[in-house]
Amino acid sequence: QVQLVESGGGSVQAGGSLRLSCVASGYTYSRGCMGWFRQVPGKEREGVAVIYVGDGSTYYADSVKGRFTISQDNAKNTVYLQMNSLKPEDTAMYYCAATKGDVGKSFMSLIEQLGANRATFGYWGQGTQVIVSS
């Protein structure tokens, strides 16, 4: 059974930093993908960053490129999202997600073309709130 547990959210002023963590228990797909999504009330869940477990290749949404960094520690079964230069518009509930099964490296090419779609990620954490004040 796969369980994703996020931590690290909180309140910060604009320009500050936070690091989110996601511990993935039972996730053994070495050719799967893990990612971070965010959602504000009334809006669609947005794919922010994705990492391919196999080789650490990454994808970022344009809105966070250059400010956020996704990384993984396979020994700890943990994925991180380092968020720097935070803006008020980054305020959201942040969710950790993982694909159900091995999807292969080509999945990252699809994400680059189409963006990270929540429908393609089958495992989800409970979310952690990030609030950025101006």
Residue frames relative to the residue before (quaternion, step in Angstrom):
aa qw qx qy qz dx dy dz
Q 1.0000 0.0000 0.0000 0.0000 0.00 0.00 0.00
V 0.3024 -0.7636 0.5501 0.1515 3.55 -0.83 1.04
Q 0.0135 0.7789 -0.6265 0.0273 3.52 -0.98 0.90
L 0.1354 -0.7775 0.6123 0.0478 3.55 -0.91 1.03
V 0.0208 -0.8068 0.5897 -0.0288 3.55 -0.75 1.05
E 0.2071 -0.7979 0.5605 0.0796 3.54 -0.61 1.23
S 0.0440 0.7584 -0.6503 -0.0028 3.51 -1.34 0.41
G 0.6246 0.5987 -0.3832 0.3234 3.53 -1.31 0.18
G 0.4990 0.6506 -0.4391 0.3672 3.56 1.22 -0.09
G 0.1798 0.7815 -0.5863 0.1152 3.54 -1.31 0.19
S 0.5665 -0.5737 0.4668 0.3632 3.50 -1.33 -0.31
V 0.0533 0.7885 -0.6070 0.0837 3.54 -0.96 0.91
Q 0.4790 -0.6475 0.5003 0.3179 3.55 -1.18 0.47
A 0.6572 -0.5038 0.3861 0.4064 3.54 -1.24 0.49
G 0.7481 0.3399 -0.2893 0.4911 3.51 -0.95 0.96
G 0.6079 0.5816 -0.3394 0.4207 3.54 1.27 -0.31
S 0.4046 -0.7055 0.5382 0.2210 3.53 -1.37 -0.06
L 0.0245 -0.7472 0.6630 0.0388 3.51 -1.34 0.49
R 0.1671 -0.7552 0.6181 0.1405 3.54 -1.25 0.45
L 0.2077 -0.7702 0.5961 0.0908 3.52 -0.76 1.13
S 0.1526 -0.7728 0.6107 0.0808 3.54 -1.16 0.71
C 0.0756 -0.7724 0.6294 0.0388 3.54 -1.17 0.65
V 0.1598 -0.7760 0.6060 0.0712 3.55 -0.59 1.18
A 0.1685 -0.8088 0.5618 0.0434 3.54 -0.67 1.17
S 0.1094 -0.8059 0.5810 0.0324 3.57 -0.16 1.27
G 0.8396 0.2104 -0.1475 0.4785 3.57 -0.96 0.85
Y 0.5482 0.5939 -0.4107 0.4219 3.62 1.23 0.11
T 0.0044 0.8532 -0.5161 0.0750 3.54 -0.28 1.31
Y 0.4596 0.7027 -0.4350 0.3252 3.58 1.24 0.27
S 0.2419 -0.8173 0.5098 0.1166 3.57 -0.19 1.26
R 0.7249 0.3355 -0.2329 0.5547 3.60 1.26 -0.20
G 0.4417 0.6697 -0.4662 0.3729 3.53 1.13 0.72
C 0.3686 -0.6969 0.5603 0.2541 3.54 -1.34 -0.10
M 0.1220 -0.7521 0.6408 0.0938 3.51 -1.21 0.61
G 0.0105 -0.8316 0.5540 -0.0379 3.52 -1.06 0.66
W 0.3508 -0.6845 0.5923 0.2400 3.47 -1.43 0.06
F 0.0901 -0.7583 0.6453 0.0213 3.51 -1.01 0.99
R 0.1186 -0.7769 0.6082 0.1113 3.54 -1.28 0.27
Q 0.0713 -0.8003 0.5953 -0.0013 3.51 -1.19 0.63
V 0.1414 -0.7360 0.6557 0.0917 3.49 -1.15 0.81
P 0.6481 -0.5416 0.3496 0.4056 3.58 -1.08 0.60
G 0.8187 0.2521 -0.1984 0.4762 3.55 -0.94 0.91
K 0.7128 0.3967 -0.2552 0.5190 3.58 1.26 -0.03
E 0.6100 -0.5535 0.4254 0.3749 3.53 -1.30 0.39
R 0.5254 -0.6013 0.4932 0.3453 3.52 -1.23 0.54
E 0.2238 -0.8131 0.5339 0.0605 3.56 -0.70 1.18
G 0.3761 -0.7064 0.5537 0.2302 3.56 -0.94 0.89
V 0.2164 -0.8179 0.5275 0.0780 3.56 -0.61 1.15
A 0.7901 -0.1275 0.1435 0.5822 3.57 0.81 -1.02
V 0.0847 -0.7839 0.6149 0.0154 3.55 -1.11 0.77
I 0.0978 -0.7767 0.6195 0.0589 3.54 -1.16 0.69
Y 0.3492 -0.7093 0.5752 0.2101 3.53 -1.03 0.88
V 0.4499 -0.7326 0.4447 0.2514 3.55 -0.53 1.21
G 0.6187 0.6099 -0.3423 0.3580 3.58 1.01 -0.81
D 0.8433 0.0219 0.0211 0.5366 3.59 0.84 -0.92
G 0.5717 -0.6389 0.3700 0.3578 3.59 1.24 0.21
S 0.3410 0.7269 -0.5245 0.2832 3.61 1.19 0.30
T 0.1822 -0.8213 0.5382 0.0523 3.54 -1.01 0.82
Y 0.1501 -0.7322 0.6565 0.1024 3.50 -1.40 0.41
Y 0.0563 -0.7835 0.6179 0.0332 3.54 -1.13 0.73
A 0.4717 -0.6192 0.5432 0.3147 3.52 -1.14 0.66
D 0.6226 -0.5701 0.3824 0.3757 3.58 -1.09 0.68
S 0.6336 0.5777 -0.3268 0.3975 3.57 1.05 -0.77
V 0.7812 0.3039 -0.1662 0.5194 3.61 1.15 -0.45
K 0.4149 0.7337 -0.4585 0.2817 3.57 1.27 -0.15
G 0.7916 0.2687 -0.2245 0.5008 3.57 -0.87 0.99
R 0.7322 0.3799 -0.2286 0.5171 3.58 1.25 -0.27
F 0.7621 0.3027 -0.1536 0.5513 3.57 1.06 -0.80
T 0.0886 -0.7793 0.6184 0.0490 3.55 -1.18 0.65
I 0.1784 -0.7637 0.6125 0.0989 3.56 -0.83 1.02
S 0.0509 0.7939 -0.6029 0.0602 3.56 -1.00 0.84
Q 0.2295 -0.7769 0.5700 0.1376 3.56 -1.24 0.26
D 0.1543 -0.7236 0.6622 0.1185 3.50 -1.29 0.53
N 0.2727 -0.8162 0.4862 0.1520 3.54 -0.03 1.30
A 0.6079 0.5669 -0.3566 0.4266 3.58 1.07 -0.65
K 0.7483 0.3553 -0.1963 0.5247 3.56 1.15 -0.65
N 0.3653 -0.7389 0.4843 0.2934 3.58 1.30 -0.01
T 0.5172 0.6445 -0.3865 0.4096 3.55 1.04 0.81
V 0.1558 -0.7456 0.6428 0.0811 3.51 -1.14 0.83
Y 0.1881 -0.7957 0.5713 0.0717 3.54 -0.98 0.90
L 0.1124 -0.7369 0.6556 0.1205 3.52 -1.32 0.37
Q 0.1478 -0.7782 0.6083 0.0509 3.54 -0.44 1.27
M 0.0793 -0.8133 0.5763 -0.0073 3.56 -0.60 1.15
N 0.0195 -0.8039 0.5933 -0.0384 3.56 -0.56 1.20
S 0.8171 0.2214 -0.1772 0.5020 3.55 -1.30 0.31
L 0.0950 0.8468 -0.5167 0.0836 3.55 0.93 0.90
K 0.2139 -0.7612 0.6061 0.0864 3.51 -1.18 0.82
P 0.6439 -0.5178 0.3783 0.4174 3.60 -1.17 0.41
E 0.6569 0.5190 -0.3197 0.4439 3.60 1.04 -0.66
D 0.5615 0.5659 -0.4021 0.4504 3.60 1.25 0.04
T 0.4439 0.6921 -0.4542 0.3429 3.58 1.27 -0.12
A 0.3308 0.7159 -0.5453 0.2841 3.57 -0.70 1.13
M 0.4820 -0.5498 0.5552 0.3964 3.51 -1.40 -0.08
Y 0.1932 -0.7922 0.5726 0.0845 3.56 -0.78 1.04
Y 0.1285 -0.8050 0.5789 0.0205 3.53 -0.86 1.08
C 0.3237 -0.6929 0.6113 0.2036 3.52 -1.14 0.76
A 0.0174 -0.8075 0.5892 -0.0232 3.57 -0.99 0.81
A 0.0900 -0.7813 0.6154 0.0521 3.53 -1.25 0.46
T 0.4984 -0.6394 0.4874 0.3243 3.55 -1.13 0.62
K 0.4407 -0.6604 0.5362 0.2866 3.54 -1.21 0.57
G 0.8367 0.0929 -0.1021 0.5300 3.54 -0.25 1.24
D 0.6480 -0.4939 0.4065 0.4133 3.53 -1.37 -0.02
V 0.1349 -0.8102 0.5681 0.0515 3.57 -0.79 1.02
G 0.4325 -0.7240 0.4431 0.3039 3.59 1.23 -0.35
K 0.6810 -0.5227 0.3471 0.3776 3.53 -1.31 0.48
S 0.5963 0.5965 -0.3683 0.3910 3.60 1.07 -0.67
F 0.5331 0.6271 -0.4004 0.4028 3.57 1.21 -0.46
M 0.6276 0.5385 -0.3389 0.4487 3.58 1.05 -0.71
S 0.6139 0.5406 -0.3527 0.4545 3.60 1.05 -0.68
L 0.6327 0.5219 -0.3265 0.4699 3.57 1.03 -0.79
I 0.6505 0.5122 -0.3159 0.4633 3.56 0.95 -0.85
E 0.6266 0.5358 -0.3397 0.4527 3.59 0.99 -0.79
Q 0.7066 0.4590 -0.2654 0.4686 3.58 0.99 -0.80
L 0.8285 0.2738 -0.0810 0.4817 3.55 0.85 -1.04
G 0.5067 -0.6173 0.4473 0.4026 3.57 1.20 -0.31
A 0.5670 -0.5913 0.4510 0.3542 3.56 -1.28 0.30
N 0.1614 -0.8067 0.5674 0.0355 3.55 -0.56 1.24
R 0.4806 -0.6992 0.4440 0.2881 3.56 -0.72 1.03
A 0.6000 0.5999 -0.3599 0.3881 3.59 1.10 -0.61
T 0.6889 0.4846 -0.2792 0.4612 3.58 1.16 -0.50
F 0.6488 0.4490 -0.3184 0.5254 3.57 1.30 0.06
G 0.2205 -0.8466 0.4773 0.0821 3.56 -0.53 1.18
Y 0.7231 0.3548 -0.2312 0.5457 3.56 1.23 -0.33
W 0.0476 -0.8152 0.5761 -0.0343 3.56 -0.93 0.97
G 0.3792 -0.6780 0.5771 0.2520 3.50 -1.24 0.59
Q 0.6489 -0.5471 0.3749 0.3730 3.54 -1.32 0.04
G 0.5489 -0.6413 0.3756 0.3825 3.58 1.27 -0.21
T 0.0869 -0.7586 0.6432 0.0578 3.52 -1.28 0.54
Q 0.4051 -0.7568 0.4706 0.2041 3.56 -0.79 1.06
V 0.0888 -0.7582 0.6448 0.0394 3.54 -1.06 0.88
I 0.0334 -0.7861 0.6169 -0.0191 3.55 -0.82 1.05
V 0.0689 -0.7872 0.6128 0.0019 3.56 -0.77 1.09
S 0.1559 -0.8094 0.5634 0.0565 3.55 -0.58 1.16
S 0.4516 -0.7049 0.4845 0.2538 3.54 -1.11 0.73
